[in-house]
């Protein structure tokens, strides 16, 4: 399941610069993290059965009906700060936590 579907910190900064700073760096990082979590969920279930939404130090996962299904969190003050400290390790930690939820069947598609 490992892939380079997310952007590194340098790539996020380059994207932000290309947008002429219309998107704040923290917002661009948060979107990158949220997109990565969503991609992992879509791949894990071969479809969009769940939605990932970043909220500070937590990624909340809801089902098709919008009901809370699960969440994962970081020990850092936020996922954005964790990403700034170590982009690759943060993304790998998200991947590992979501994979565990899927493997333990804590998330099930309807």
N, C-alpha and C positions, 0 to 999 in steps of 0.2 A: 504494500500500500504506500510505500515511500515514493515521493515524487517532489519535484521542485515547482509545485503549483502555486506557491506563495512567492512574494517578492522579499528580498533581503532589505535591510535598512537602507543601504546605498541605492537600491532600485526604487524604494519608496521616495527617497529624497529626490532622485532624478525625475520621477513622475511628478512630484510636487513642483519642481522647478519648471518642468514642461508645461504645467498648467498655470504658469506665471504666478505662483503663490496664491492662487484663488482658493486652494484647499489647505487649511492649516496642517502642519506636519502631524500633529497628534491625531487629527481626523483621518488623514491618509493612512496612518499606521493602524488605527482602529478598523478601518474598512478592509485593509489587507488581512488582518487577523480574523475578522468576521467572515470574509470571503473564504479563507482557508478552512475554517471550521465548517462552513456550509458545504464546501467542496468535499471534505472528508465524510460528512454525513450523507451527501448525495451518492458518493461512491460506495460507502458502506452498505447502503440500502438500495442501490441501483435505482434511485429516484428521489424526488423531493418529498419525503414523508415528514421530515422535521425541518425546523427553521432555527438557525443559530443567531443569537443577538448578543453582542458584547455590551457589558455594563460594568465598567471599571475593572474590578478584579475577578469578575465572574462572566462566564459565557452561559447564557440561559438557552435552553433548548425547549421548543414547544412542538406539539404535534400538529397534525393537519387542522384540527379544530381550534388551535391557538391555546390549548391547555398546557401547562408546564409538564414537561416530560422528564427533564433532568437538568443538571447544571454542573459545570466544572469551574474550578477557581485556581488562582495562583497565590503564592505567598507574598508576592511583590505588591506594592501599593495599587498597581493596576497592570493589566496586560500590556498597555502601551509602554509603561515604564519597564516592564520585564523585557519587552521587545527591544527597547533602546539599549538595555544592558547586554542582551544576548539574543539577537534575532533568531538565529537557527535553533538554539536550545529552547526558546519559547515555543516556536512552532512545532518542534519535535515533542515537547511536553504536551501540547494540545493534542497532537496526533495520538500519543500514547494513551492519554486519558479518555479520548473518544473511542479508541479501539477497545479499551477495557470495558467501557459501557456497552459497546456492541457485542463483544465476546461474552460478557456475562448476561446478555440479554436483558440488561437494565433498560434498554431502548428496544422497542419492538415496533415494526411497521404494522399498520392495521390490516 
